[in-house]
Amino acid sequence: MGALGAAEDSDRDDWDGLELSYHAVSPNRWTFQSKKIRQWVEERLRGRTLNACAGKTKLAHDHEIVRNDLDESRDADLHVDVCEIADHFENESFGTILYDPPFSENQANESYDLGDGEAVVAGRDAIAKRQFDKLLKPGGRVIQFGFTTTCMPASMDYDRREVAVWNTLGRCNDYLSVVDKRPGQSDFGSRWFGGTARDESTGISRLEGDQP
């Protein structure tokens, strides 16, 4: 992952209410095959969702999930570069965008069988994030996984809601996840899926079985 907006992030003073959480997980090259990570993500999906780098795992949600993956052999709704993905949908048509890209050419080639470097997202975050900003509804959210807490650029005035650390207990690098909310009011309504234990008034989640 690149360092998009890192200097701007360091100057922010409006994250006093930021929720931080820590979890121990067993590593898996397919992030959402971890039951604990998958549950954490599913509890935070709101409205129509774009899984921008979907991979193999299908998530459960009470609204539509559009799956995109560059690998045409994957079961996905479309197979396009995230740096061009806004061309395929109407503006402000998603409530959530989930972003878990390869962080390097080596990871893309060896872990995800994506072939040559043209498939790699790393280094082009600025373009991808502008695409996401076009596609998100006011009040929508970007949920990003990677090795950095830099998410949407500070110039876009997104509200940083959460940062989670996923400790692999030394088996590989820890994962980091970030939730950034676009300015504006959302109208996604209440959720019935999964009987979520997340209290929206406090932002606190209770994950079951929080063990590796």
N, C-alpha and C positions, 0 to 999 in steps of 0.2 A: 504494500500500500504506500501511496505517496504521502508527502507532507503538506497537502493542500490546506491552507489556512492555519498552519501550525503557529506562526508568529502572531496572527490575529487572536487565535484561541488563548494564547498566553496572557493577553491583555484584558480578557473578559472579566467583568466583576459582577455579572448578573446571574450566577449559578449557585446562589446560596442555598436554594432548595433542591439541588441536585441529589438524586437518589443513587447511592453506591451499594453494590452487593458483591458478595464473594461466594463462589461455588467450586467444589472439587468434582472433576469429571475424568472419565477414562477417555483418552484421545481417540479420534476417529477421523480419517481423511474426509469423510462425508459428515460435515458438521452436525446436521440435523438428525443423523441416526443416533446421536446421544439422546436418550429419553429425557434427560433433565434439560438439555438445551432446547429440544423440540418443545417441551411443555412451556418453558420460559417464553419462547417466541410466540407460540400459539395464543398464550394469554394476552399478548400485546398487539395482535392483529386487529385492525379496525377497518370495516368497510371493504370495498373491493380492493384486492391486494395484488401487487406485482412482485413475484419472486424473480428478481432480475438475473440471477445466476443459479438456476434451480437445482442442478445436480440430479441425484437419484431419488432423494427423499421427498415424498408427498406429504404436505402439511394438512392438518384438519382445521377448518374454519367455517363459520356460519355465513360467510359471503363467498363470492367467487374468488379463486386464486388463479391468476394468469401466470403460467410457468414459461420462462424463457431460458434457453440454454444453447450455447454456440454449437455444441455437439449434436449433429442432426440425428444421431442414433438414440438420443435420449427422448423419453416420453415427455414432450413439452408442447405448448401451444404455438410457440414460434422459436426461431433459431437465428437471432440477430445480435449484432454488436450492441452492447449497452450504450455506446457512444452515439448510436443512431436510433435508439429505441423510441424516442418521442415521436419519430416520424410515423409510427405504427398505431398510435392511439390519439384520442382527443385530449386536448389540454384539460388539466384538472379532473381526470377521470378515475383516480385512485385515492383511496384513503390511507393506504400503507404501501411502502416500497421496502422490500427486504433485499439486502445487498450483501452477499457473501462471495466476493470474487477471489480468483487466484491472486496471491500477493507477489508472485514472481514468475518469470518465464519457466524456471525449473519446475516449480510447483504445477504450473499449467500443463507442462509436457509430461512429467513423470507421474504426478498424482491423479490428474484428471484427463489424461489422454487427449489433450486439445491440439496436439500437433505443433505447428510452428508459432513463432512469436507474434504473428498477427492476431492470434486469439487472446493474447494476454491483456488484461485490463490495467495492470500496474503501470503507473506513470501517466495515465490518462484520466485520473479521477476528476479533474476539473470539468472535463467535457461530460462525463457520466453524471456528475452531480447537477449540472445545469439541465440535463435531460430530465432528471428526477424532479427538479423544481417545477418544470413545465407540467409534469404529469400529476403532481400531487394537488389534491383539493386543499383549500384553506383549512388549517387545523389538522392536516394529514401528517404522517410521521414517516421518517426513514429509520429503519432498523439495520444497523451495519455490524458485521463481524469482521475481525481482522486482528492485526497486531499493533493498532494505534487507536487512540480515542479521538482523533481528528475525524470529524464527519462532515456535515454541511458547512460551507464557508461562512465565516462571521459576517461577511457583507450581505448575506441573504437574511440575516436576523432570525435564524431558527433558534428555538428554545431547547437547550440541552436538558432532557428530562432524566435520563438514566445512563449510568456506566456500570457494567458488570464485568468482573474478572472471573475467568474460568481456568482454574488451576489444574493442570494435568499431573501434578505431583512429581514433576521432574522428568516425565516421560517424553515430553517435547515442550516447545514454547507454549506459554499460557495463551489463551484466546481472550480477546476483549470485545465486548459488544456495547453499542451506543444507540440510544434512542434520541433523535432530534425531531422536534415538532415544528411544522411550518406555521408562520403567523396566521391568525384568523380563527374563526369559530368552526368547529366540526359539527356535522349533523348526522353522525353515523348511528345514533340510537343505542339502546342497551343491547348487551350480548347475552345470548342464552347458552352458547357453546361451552361445554366442559365444566359448568358450574365453577367458573374461575374464582379463586380465592383472593383476587387482587382488589383491594379497596381503592376505588378511584378518588375518593376524597382525601386519602392520605398518600396514595402512590405506593403502598406497601403490598408486596406479594408474599404469599406463603407457599413455597414449593415443598411437595411431599418427598420424603426419602432423600434428603439433601446429603447424600453420601457418594463417594466415588463409585 
